[in-house]
Amino acid sequence: MPSKTACIVAAEIIPLLLLVSVQTILLTSACIVVVSMCYSASAHGAEFNLQPAITINEEYTDNLFLTTTDRKDDYITRVVPSIRWTYKAPLWDWDVAYAYDHRYYAKYRDDQDLYTLDLKNHTRILGDFLQLDIEDVHARKPLSVVRDWTQESYFLNQTDINTFTVNPYIRMRTSSNSRVTIGYWYRNIWHQDPTAIDTVDHRVYTTANYDLSANLTTNMDVRYTSTEAGNDQRRRMDLFGGFDYVYAMDSKSWFKIGNTWFAFGTADETSQVTWDAGIAQKSGKYSYSFAAKLTYLDDPFYIVRREDRYVATVNRDTERTSLGISAGRYEYRKSNSKHLENTRYELTGKISHASSQTSKIIYDLSIGRIEDNVLDQYTAIYRGGVRFEYMPSATLRIALQYRYANAYSPDVYTANYDSNRVMVEINKSF
């Protein structure tokens, strides 16, 4: 089959990269860190910044568990100390943001002690030729790619997810207007929820870019990915080609088309034409964009899930006021059978107005509809809110916020609810 041949060829082209162990990569990275510490200590022109901050938030909610009946109200206190460290030197760049999030529930739920981490490192091992990117992200995310529960609750249908990636690569400029990148990419996704599926990805890839002009660039990508998910093993081959065209200041269009081949263990293989196309234009105070994309998302329960999206946005920005409207349709399918399981429609709007240099008010509203195409059911979701911010100084922000959510399903009675949340927040940076 074409897909099997493509995967075999990719595996034979770069076999050594597939044999590189994760332990070797981490050990090499540690050596680089030690050497670069000695190097950067004497480096000139290094940039260093340390920014601590603390946020205190008090919230009242009248429907803590988002239930149809037997509603429980509660008071939630959040104390979030955080720190961000950035460091730039000739050899490497660091950007690390960490926050500890303590949540105290006065009545009906155990306290939560969470943390978020966003670590990025870019190391220039041999200048611009051999480079290494390391990233570690730990965050609270919804268990569903279809619905973002974090907008309505602090804990329902959510889990902590840690994503660790290591990406060494070689970048070569083959001519004055062409570039080729060859690399290996390792990723480990861990879920705190035991029912979710942890995954490990090994990928080898090649990217080629050619500048036809100052405004037009063509690109081509070839990737081979091996995924381990519990007892399941999957192979994936991606081949893409397209262009990026900048036709005016802050205006561009892009188009990429290709094919993805999947092999699911001993099951039959499947292939899918994929694309990514769009246009973004800025005209005076207005900016417009439209994007259509068929891609694959990491899903805690499906490992990988196909998403077809069509999104249009309009924004208007003035000195004090900004207005944004977005409308989108999203389809979610099984990656192997391509069977349509869910469809989501979303219309959102947001208005921000600065009444003075120290105060701002923000209104937002979203109307959504999530369809279960398997059971022929739907849920309509309405969210809205208003937020007032007062900044007496550059390092102090005081905010008062109200949020409303309503869900309605004519088919599932327990999916119907509404909630009201009032929040007071103080943020201080040092």
Secondary structure as GFF3:
##gff-version 3
##sequence-region A 1 430
A	DSSP	alpha_helix	2	13	.	.	.	ID=ss1
A	DSSP	alpha_helix	15	19	.	.	.	ID=ss2
A	DSSP	alpha_helix	22	41	.	.	.	ID=ss3
A	DSSP	beta_strand	47	61	.	.	.	ID=ss4
A	DSSP	beta_strand	74	88	.	.	.	ID=ss5
A	DSSP	beta_strand	92	105	.	.	.	ID=ss6
A	DSSP	beta_strand	112	126	.	.	.	ID=ss7
A	DSSP	beta_strand	130	142	.	.	.	ID=ss8
A	DSSP	three_ten_helix	149	151	.	.	.	ID=ss9
A	DSSP	beta_strand	158	175	.	.	.	ID=ss10
A	DSSP	beta_strand	178	191	.	.	.	ID=ss11
A	DSSP	beta_strand	199	211	.	.	.	ID=ss12
A	DSSP	beta_strand	216	229	.	.	.	ID=ss13
A	DSSP	beta_strand	232	248	.	.	.	ID=ss14
A	DSSP	beta_strand	251	264	.	.	.	ID=ss15
A	DSSP	beta_strand	269	283	.	.	.	ID=ss16
A	DSSP	beta_strand	286	299	.	.	.	ID=ss17
A	DSSP	beta_strand	303	317	.	.	.	ID=ss18
A	DSSP	beta_strand	321	334	.	.	.	ID=ss19
A	DSSP	beta_strand	340	353	.	.	.	ID=ss20
A	DSSP	beta_strand	359	372	.	.	.	ID=ss21
A	DSSP	beta_strand	377	393	.	.	.	ID=ss22
A	DSSP	beta_strand	396	408	.	.	.	ID=ss23
A	DSSP	three_ten_helix	413	415	.	.	.	ID=ss24
A	DSSP	beta_strand	417	429	.	.	.	ID=ss25
###
